[in-house]
Amino acid sequence: MEREAVSKGRDKDTGENIFPPLELVRFTIPRRVYTNTHMEYIAESIVRLYEKRDTIPGLKMVFEPKHLRFFQARFEQLAF
C-alpha cells in the first residue's frame, strides 16, 4: 500500500500535490498464515523487482476523488 504522495494529497492553498522526501510502500503480512517458504518467495520477488526497477514504467493518476484519494484514485501505466 502506497503511503506517501497519493496519501498526502494536495496543498489546501495551492492545489499542488504534496511530495514527501521519501516514497514508502506498506507491506503487511497476516500472522500465522504464511510459512517460511512463502516469506522466502516474497523476499526473492522483491529483490527481482528491485533489480528490474529501471524497466518498470510508472503510473499516472487519471481519476482523483474528492475524498479518500488513496483508496479510490485510478491510475494508468505510463509509456516507457
N, C-alpha and C positions, 0 to 999 in steps of 0.2 A: 504494500500500500504506500503510495507516494505521500510524503508528509511535509512538503516544503512549498514550492512555488504555487502549485494548484491549491493547496490547502490554505496558504496565506491569503490568497485573494488579491484584491486591488486596494490601492490607497484611496481613502474616502474623499480626499480633496482633489487629487489629480486624475483618478481613474486608471492610473498606471499599475501594471502588475507589480507585486512585491516579490523580488528575487532575493532569497536569503544567500549568505555567503557559501553555504554548503547544502547540496541536494541530498536528501535521505530517503531511503525506502524502508518501510517497516516490514519485517518478515516474521510472521507469527507461526508458531507450531503448537498445535494442541498437545497437551500432555497425555502420555500413556496410549498414544495411538500409533506411533511410528516406531520401527525398530532401528537399531544402529545401521543396518544396511540401507534403510530409507534415508537416513541422515547423511550417510556417505554419498549416496547418489545425488542428493540435493547439493551437497558441498561441491562435488565434481561438476555438476551442471552450472553452478555459479562461477566456478573457475573458468569453464569453457566460454560462458557469456563474457566474462571479463577479457579473455584472450581475443574474442571477436568484436570487442566494443567499437572498433573503428569501422566495422562493416554493418552495424545495426543502425538503420535510419531512425530519426526522431519522430515525434508526433506533434501535430498542430491541433489546437483546440478549435473545433468547428461549432460547438454549442456550449454556451455558458448560462446556466440557470441563475436566477436572482439569488437563490438561497442554496446552501449545501453544494456548492460548486464541486468539491472534491468527490462527492458521491454521484452526481448526476451529469457532470460535463461529458461531452462526446469528443472524440479525437479521430483524426485521420493520419495515416502514415505519410511522412514527408518523402518526396522523391530523393533518391540517393545518388 
